[in-house]
Amino acid sequence: MSRIEWNETLSVHNAEIDEQHKKWISIHNRLHDALIGGTFDQVEKTGAETLEAMQEYVRYHFKFEEEYMKKINYPGIVEHRRIHKDFDNQIYKYNREFLEGQTVLRSEIMKLLKNWLLEHILHEDQKYYRFLNNALNKE
């Protein structure tokens, strides 16, 4: 498992959304660093803080992104919203289970979070960028 490093393949060519994605990546990397190099107490403290921050940021970012997709009349918005909702529910579940002591942060959870984040940006978010880019090129 490794940190996520920002590169241009992750860009959706919208400065504000790219900055939001970078912040989300930094939240993930903070959790990753605690899991890899921290003591049990550090993992517990950082885990609680970053899972909560991730949950809050996911909701902020998803709302912003969905408003943007609505503004550009992206036809895949309903499916994209469903994907967002499913992930929001998963983050909520991880956070709740962690706080209740039912889940210990492990590399499997970090791998799931990392894979979802990268896959979502590289595939789902790129769809609305391509849609907008195609629409602009037709004008």
Order of alpha helices (4+ residues) and beta strands (2+ residues): alpha-alpha-alpha-alpha-alpha
